[in-house]
Each structure stands twice: as structure tokens, then as C-alpha cells.
């Protein structure tokens, strides 16, 4: 098995497990799809679909960096505010 993908396999496939060839190099950590949770991978999400891309992006955030914390709060507002407004609309109509 060649690490450069000449044997027809993708050298940067995302399904690295304990039984993979140890001589085959792992993809670099900065490649897309490296920060998806195992549950998302089992569901079939990859960085190529919108939900998987958001999970991959959020998985790359580092809480030690101020810009990443601001981004996390912005994501929380962007995805949470429509839910809060929908609940308020239901409560107001009730």
C-alpha cells in the first residue's frame, strides 16, 4: 500500500482506526474533517455536508483563544436566537 494514493485509495481518508496500517501516514491535523466527533462520523457526516462542516468548524475552536470564544458565542446566538424567537411567538399566541 502506497501512501501517495497511487494504489487507487485516498491517502487522506477520514476513517482512521486502530487496525490501519501503521506505515501509512496520518493526514495532517489541519485537513478538513479531522475534528468531527465520532458520533457524527458514525452517522455518516463528513466535512463535505453543511451539518458536518459546522461540526468540524466548531470542533476546531480553542477555548484558550479570545477570538475563538467570541466566535463560539456568535454561533450560539446565530443558531439559538431563532429558537428563542419561535418559542416567544408560540407563548405570545397562547
Backbone as a chain_set.jsonl record, in Angstrom:
{"seq": "XXXXXXXXXXXXXXXXXXXXXXXXXXXXXXXXXXXXXXXXXXXXXXXXXXXXXXXXXXXXXXXXXXXXXXXXXXXXXXXXXXXXXXXXXXXXXX", "coords": {"N": [[0.855, -1.179, 0.0], [0.675, 2.11, -0.947], [1.567, 5.329, 0.256], [1.075, 7.594, -1.18], [-1.256, 7.469, -2.602], [-1.259, 6.203, -5.026], [-2.108, 3.658, -5.413], [-4.791, 3.696, -5.809], [-6.336, 4.271, -3.617], [-7.655, 6.74, -1.382], [-5.334, 8.796, 0.069], [-5.845, 10.401, 2.202], [-8.073, 9.602, 3.627], [-10.84, 9.679, 5.897], [-11.398, 7.716, 7.751], [-9.755, 6.62, 10.006], [-8.553, 4.086, 11.981], [-7.86, 1.79, 14.718], [-6.866, -0.44, 13.512], [-5.552, 0.257, 11.212], [-2.93, 0.527, 8.757], [0.193, 0.935, 10.169], [2.372, 2.034, 8.88], [1.422, 3.761, 7.056], [1.033, 7.164, 6.575], [-0.667, 9.438, 8.792], [-3.296, 11.779, 8.05], [-2.616, 15.321, 7.979], [-3.336, 17.4, 10.825], [-4.615, 19.762, 10.23], [-6.176, 19.365, 8.024], [-9.402, 19.319, 6.529], [-12.223, 17.933, 8.243], [-11.038, 16.568, 10.31], [-11.779, 17.049, 12.898], [-14.246, 16.123, 13.579], [-16.759, 14.776, 15.709], [-16.81, 11.372, 16.964], [-19.41, 10.255, 16.971], [-20.738, 11.731, 15.021], [-19.338, 10.945, 12.77], [-20.063, 8.252, 12.671], [-22.72, 8.547, 12.007], [-22.467, 9.246, 9.436], [-21.745, 11.783, 8.684], [-19.697, 14.146, 7.054], [-17.068, 16.525, 6.356], [-17.934, 17.591, 4.053], [-20.668, 17.974, 3.872], [-23.234, 20.318, 4.876], [-24.042, 20.243, 7.68], [-22.053, 18.648, 8.81], [-19.82, 20.189, 8.198], [-20.205, 22.43, 9.808], [-20.031, 21.237, 12.337], [-17.386, 20.335, 12.193], [-16.042, 22.782, 11.958], [-16.753, 23.983, 14.437], [-15.551, 22.157, 16.118], [-12.904, 22.756, 15.808], [-12.475, 25.046, 17.239], [-10.753, 26.761, 19.81], [-10.796, 27.096, 23.205], [-8.996, 28.595, 24.631], [-8.308, 30.786, 23.19], [-9.202, 34.113, 22.586], [-10.561, 35.119, 20.308], [-11.695, 32.791, 19.312], [-13.454, 32.131, 21.339], [-15.245, 34.277, 21.142], [-16.241, 33.77, 18.603], [-17.53, 31.333, 19.111], [-19.581, 32.182, 20.843], [-20.943, 33.839, 19.08], [-21.826, 31.962, 17.2], [-23.537, 30.539, 18.87], [-25.521, 32.48, 19.356], [-26.432, 32.915, 16.73], [-27.518, 30.415, 16.02], [-29.201, 29.897, 18.168], [-30.927, 32.048, 18.645], [-33.126, 32.114, 16.693], [-34.615, 29.937, 17.656], [-35.322, 30.747, 20.236], [-36.878, 33.004, 19.585], [-38.964, 31.755, 18.167], [-40.145, 30.232, 20.196], [-40.991, 32.294, 21.876], [-42.88, 33.468, 20.157], [-44.797, 31.438, 20.041], [-45.581, 31.335, 22.731], [-46.625, 33.905, 23.004], [-48.815, 33.806, 21.282], [-50.397, 32.066, 22.613]], "CA": [[0.0, 0.0, 0.0], [1.493, 3.311, -1.052], [0.989, 6.457, 0.984], [0.783, 8.719, -2.067], [-2.542, 7.259, -3.229], [-1.099, 5.653, -6.365], [-2.767, 2.358, -5.484], [-6.215, 3.896, -6.015], [-7.009, 4.664, -2.377], [-7.469, 8.122, -0.966], [-4.363, 8.779, 1.159], [-6.315, 11.22, 3.312], [-9.41, 9.159, 4.017], [-11.127, 10.086, 7.27], [-11.726, 6.598, 8.625], [-8.549, 6.052, 10.603], [-8.884, 3.288, 13.151], [-6.75, 1.116, 15.368], [-6.371, -1.528, 12.681], [-4.96, 0.783, 9.986], [-1.522, 0.257, 8.535], [0.984, 1.937, 10.898], [3.345, 2.664, 7.995], [0.717, 4.761, 6.261], [0.999, 8.39, 7.389], [-1.969, 10.023, 9.1], [-3.449, 13.093, 7.431], [-2.296, 16.426, 8.889], [-4.467, 17.794, 11.669], [-5.304, 20.934, 9.684], [-7.063, 18.972, 6.932], [-10.817, 19.358, 6.883], [-12.819, 16.68, 8.66], [-10.258, 15.915, 11.36], [-12.299, 17.396, 14.221], [-15.626, 15.667, 13.731], [-16.937, 13.801, 16.787], [-17.026, 10.004, 16.481], [-20.836, 10.019, 16.725], [-21.076, 12.334, 13.728], [-18.762, 10.083, 11.734], [-20.887, 7.037, 12.573], [-23.961, 8.916, 11.324], [-22.161, 9.466, 8.039], [-21.438, 13.179, 8.389], [-18.33, 14.499, 6.697], [-16.911, 17.972, 6.23], [-18.485, 17.99, 2.758], [-22.084, 18.32, 4.005], [-23.323, 21.517, 5.723], [-24.046, 19.962, 9.118], [-20.723, 18.161, 9.17], [-18.879, 21.305, 8.109], [-20.388, 23.252, 11.009], [-19.446, 20.49, 13.449], [-15.936, 20.348, 12.027], [-15.6, 24.136, 12.294], [-16.891, 24.18, 15.878], [-14.569, 21.307, 16.778], [-11.581, 23.367, 15.704], [-12.37, 26.211, 18.118], [-9.916, 26.574, 21.001], [-11.327, 27.993, 24.237], [-7.929, 29.43, 25.177], [-8.14, 31.964, 22.33], [-10.327, 35.037, 22.721], [-11.313, 35.158, 19.053], [-12.463, 31.555, 19.186], [-14.588, 32.226, 22.28], [-16.205, 35.216, 20.538], [-16.88, 33.037, 17.503], [-18.444, 30.346, 19.696], [-20.77, 32.9, 21.307], [-21.676, 34.293, 17.892], [-22.525, 30.78, 16.679], [-24.638, 30.251, 19.791], [-26.578, 33.455, 19.095], [-26.98, 32.701, 15.385], [-28.339, 29.205, 15.982], [-30.144, 29.855, 19.272], [-31.905, 33.13, 18.602], [-34.379, 31.729, 16.033], [-35.381, 29.033, 18.528], [-35.904, 31.575, 21.305], [-37.947, 33.822, 18.998], [-40.095, 30.872, 17.85], [-40.808, 29.904, 21.465], [-41.705, 33.501, 22.306], [-44.043, 33.633, 19.287], [-45.795, 30.455, 20.472], [-46.089, 31.771, 24.035], [-47.411, 35.111, 22.804], [-50.068, 33.423, 20.651], [-51.12, 31.214, 23.539]], "C": [[0.891, 1.228, 0.0], [0.79, 4.489, -0.397], [0.616, 7.611, 0.061], [-0.52, 8.548, -2.83], [-2.449, 6.653, -4.611], [-1.779, 4.296, -6.521], [-4.287, 2.488, -5.621], [-6.971, 4.309, -4.77], [-6.723, 6.125, -2.074], [-6.486, 8.139, 0.203], [-4.818, 9.583, 2.372], [-7.752, 10.874, 3.683], [-9.604, 9.428, 5.502], [-11.347, 8.928, 8.234], [-10.465, 5.919, 9.15], [-8.942, 5.329, 11.879], [-7.651, 2.607, 13.709], [-6.142, 0.021, 14.501], [-5.763, -1.044, 11.366], [-3.469, 0.483, 9.944], [-0.679, 1.32, 9.244], [2.024, 2.628, 10.019], [2.726, 3.751, 7.13], [0.584, 6.039, 7.089], [-0.426, 8.882, 7.606], [-2.077, 11.371, 8.394], [-3.111, 14.189, 8.436], [-3.535, 16.903, 9.635], [-5.229, 18.977, 11.091], [-6.189, 20.593, 8.495], [-8.502, 18.974, 7.421], [-11.307, 17.981, 7.278], [-12.095, 15.989, 9.787], [-10.821, 16.162, 12.758], [-13.768, 17.025, 14.387], [-15.717, 14.677, 14.886], [-17.182, 12.403, 16.216], [-18.494, 9.696, 16.19], [-21.26, 10.581, 15.369], [-20.52, 11.497, 12.584], [-19.592, 8.819, 11.556], [-22.205, 7.322, 11.865], [-23.728, 9.195, 9.846], [-21.871, 10.908, 7.685], [-19.961, 13.321, 8.029], [-18.251, 16.016, 6.6], [-17.476, 18.487, 4.918], [-19.963, 18.368, 2.818], [-22.204, 19.485, 4.995], [-23.285, 21.225, 7.225], [-22.684, 19.478, 9.594], [-19.686, 19.265, 9.133], [-18.989, 22.206, 9.339], [-19.796, 22.546, 12.222], [-17.925, 20.491, 13.377], [-15.381, 21.72, 12.402], [-15.656, 24.368, 13.8], [-15.889, 23.327, 16.645], [-13.166, 21.863, 16.736], [-11.402, 24.555, 16.657], [-11.6, 25.853, 19.379], [-10.348, 27.583, 22.06], [-10.251, 28.873, 24.861], [-7.731, 30.71, 24.372], [-9.399, 32.816, 22.378], [-11.176, 35.073, 21.452], [-12.175, 33.92, 18.855], [-13.653, 31.564, 20.147], [-15.665, 33.165, 21.737], [-16.957, 34.529, 19.407], [-17.884, 32.02, 18.036], [-19.722, 31.023, 20.2], [-21.608, 33.401, 20.133], [-22.45, 33.132, 17.27], [-23.719, 30.426, 17.555], [-25.807, 31.201, 19.561], [-27.245, 33.177, 17.753], [-27.901, 31.493, 15.346], [-29.388, 29.16, 17.09], [-31.23, 30.898, 19.218], [-33.178, 32.768, 17.837], [-35.246, 30.799, 16.884], [-36.064, 29.834, 19.628], [-37.05, 32.42, 20.75], [-39.171, 32.975, 18.638], [-40.857, 30.495, 19.122], [-41.581, 31.109, 21.97], [-42.955, 33.744, 21.46], [-45.161, 32.666, 19.695], [-46.423, 30.879, 21.802], [-46.962, 33.008, 23.886], [-48.776, 34.778, 22.183], [-50.947, 32.601, 21.589], [-51.936, 32.063, 24.425]], "O": [[1.764, 1.366, 0.856], [-0.43, 4.627, -0.485], [-0.094, 8.524, 0.483], [-0.864, 9.41, -3.638], [-3.456, 6.588, -5.316], [-2.0, 3.838, -7.642], [-4.997, 1.484, -5.555], [-8.146, 4.668, -4.859], [-5.689, 6.669, -2.46], [-6.777, 7.547, 1.243], [-4.239, 9.459, 3.451], [-8.547, 11.755, 4.013], [-8.645, 9.408, 6.274], [-11.472, 9.156, 9.437], [-10.153, 4.786, 8.781], [-9.592, 5.904, 12.753], [-6.537, 2.821, 13.232], [-5.01, -0.398, 14.741], [-5.484, -1.859, 10.487], [-2.84, 0.22, 10.969], [-0.825, 2.504, 8.943], [2.511, 3.701, 10.375], [3.437, 4.564, 6.541], [0.065, 5.991, 8.204], [-1.281, 8.762, 6.729], [-1.066, 12.034, 8.163], [-3.305, 13.997, 9.637], [-4.65, 16.815, 9.122], [-6.393, 19.175, 11.437], [-6.898, 21.47, 8.0], [-8.779, 18.668, 8.58], [-10.867, 16.975, 6.722], [-12.507, 14.901, 10.191], [-10.37, 15.533, 13.715], [-14.451, 17.569, 15.254], [-14.844, 13.823, 15.031], [-17.702, 12.268, 15.108], [-18.792, 8.951, 15.256], [-22.053, 9.965, 14.658], [-21.163, 11.357, 11.544], [-19.805, 8.363, 10.433], [-22.751, 6.445, 11.195], [-24.682, 9.361, 9.086], [-21.759, 11.239, 6.504], [-19.095, 12.688, 8.633], [-19.259, 16.706, 6.748], [-17.497, 19.696, 4.688], [-20.464, 19.019, 1.901], [-21.352, 19.624, 5.873], [-22.564, 21.897, 7.963], [-22.223, 19.864, 10.668], [-18.767, 19.278, 9.951], [-17.978, 22.687, 9.851], [-19.133, 23.176, 13.046], [-17.254, 20.634, 14.399], [-14.363, 21.811, 13.089], [-14.706, 24.894, 14.379], [-15.426, 23.73, 17.712], [-12.322, 21.48, 17.546], [-10.278, 25.017, 16.854], [-11.777, 24.773, 19.943], [-10.274, 28.791, 21.835], [-10.585, 29.824, 25.567], [-7.052, 31.627, 24.834], [-10.514, 32.314, 22.231], [-12.404, 35.057, 21.537], [-13.265, 34.002, 18.29], [-14.729, 31.067, 19.815], [-16.857, 32.882, 21.858], [-18.17, 34.689, 19.273], [-18.969, 31.864, 17.475], [-20.819, 30.499, 20.007], [-22.837, 33.387, 20.19], [-23.598, 33.3, 16.86], [-24.781, 30.058, 17.053], [-26.962, 30.773, 19.569], [-28.471, 33.2, 17.646], [-28.953, 31.537, 14.709], [-30.379, 28.443, 16.956], [-32.342, 30.664, 19.693], [-34.26, 33.105, 18.32], [-36.473, 30.872, 16.833], [-37.242, 29.626, 19.918], [-38.093, 32.534, 21.394], [-40.302, 33.436, 18.791], [-42.087, 30.446, 19.115], [-42.709, 30.967, 22.443], [-43.98, 34.178, 21.986], [-46.335, 33.037, 19.694], [-47.638, 30.796, 21.979], [-47.96, 33.135, 24.595], [-49.779, 35.403, 22.526], [-52.147, 32.473, 21.346], [-52.638, 31.551, 25.297]]}, "num_chains": 1, "name": "protein.A"}
